[in-house]
Amino acid sequence: MNSPQDFEEMVKRCNENEARLRDGESGLQTQENSCDYCNNPILFAMQDNYHQFSMGLITILQCLKLAEDEGHVPKLPGDWWVQLANRYNLEL
């Protein structure tokens, strides 16, 4: 990205194609039917305007931690993060 205009265009494109839970579905897959190749205990069925995909709980927690570190969400209790790190073997 070379200019503020490039950044604004990227944000506009992202907002036009925002990911959301798949229409008509609960959006959840539990541990019993989750991915055999990843460590996610739950997967969220997502879609944007062009794709259907899944996003795991671990990825969402990592995004939440980043948002917290950057000041975009209020600080969560440290012991909550420790419990999650221990439960899901996370490096946060």
C-alpha positions in Angstrom: 0.0 0.0 0.0 1.5 3.2 -1.1 -1.0 5.9 -0.2 -3.9 6.6 2.0 -6.2 6.3 -1.0 -4.9 2.7 -1.5 -5.7 1.9 2.1 -9.2 3.5 1.8 -9.9 1.4 -1.3 -8.8 -1.8 0.4 -11.1 -1.0 3.4 -14.0 -0.3 1.0 -13.5 -3.6 -0.7 -13.3 -5.5 2.6 -16.5 -3.9 3.8 -18.3 -4.8 0.6 -17.3 -8.5 1.1 -17.5 -9.0 4.8 -17.4 -12.5 6.2 -20.5 -13.7 8.1 -21.9 -17.0 9.4 -23.4 -19.0 6.5 -27.1 -18.2 5.8 -29.5 -20.8 7.1 -27.0 -22.7 9.1 -26.1 -22.7 12.8 -22.5 -22.0 11.7 -21.1 -24.4 14.1 -19.4 -27.8 13.9 -18.6 -29.4 17.2 -15.6 -31.5 18.2 -17.3 -34.7 17.1 -17.4 -33.5 13.4 -14.6 -30.9 13.3 -11.6 -31.0 11.2 -9.3 -34.0 11.7 -6.3 -32.0 10.5 -6.5 -29.1 13.0 -6.7 -28.6 16.7 -9.9 -26.5 16.7 -12.6 -27.8 19.0 -15.2 -25.9 17.0 -15.3 -24.6 13.5 -17.6 -21.8 12.3 -19.1 -22.1 8.9 -18.6 -18.7 7.2 -19.3 -17.1 3.8 -18.6 -13.9 2.0 -20.0 -12.8 -1.3 -17.9 -15.3 -3.2 -16.7 -18.1 -0.9 -17.7 -20.5 1.8 -15.1 -21.4 4.3 -14.5 -22.3 7.9 -12.9 -20.4 10.7 -11.7 -22.1 13.9 -12.2 -21.0 17.4 -8.4 -20.8 17.9 -8.1 -18.3 15.0 -11.0 -16.2 16.4 -9.3 -16.2 19.9 -6.0 -15.1 18.3 -7.9 -12.3 16.5 -9.6 -11.3 19.7 -6.2 -11.1 21.5 -4.8 -9.0 18.7 -7.8 -6.6 19.0 -7.3 -6.4 22.7 -3.5 -5.8 22.4 -4.3 -3.0 19.9 -6.9 -1.4 22.2 -9.9 -2.1 20.0 -11.7 -4.1 22.6 -11.6 -3.8 26.4 -9.0 -5.8 28.3 -10.1 -9.2 29.3 -9.1 -10.8 32.6 -5.6 -12.3 32.5 -6.8 -15.5 34.2 -9.4 -15.9 31.4 -6.6 -15.9 28.8 -4.5 -18.3 30.9 -7.5 -20.7 31.1 -7.9 -20.6 27.3 -4.1 -20.9 26.7 -4.1 -24.0 28.9 -7.3 -25.5 27.5 -6.4 -25.1 23.8 -2.6 -25.1 24.1 -2.4 -21.5 22.7 0.5 -19.1 22.5 -1.2 -15.8 23.1 
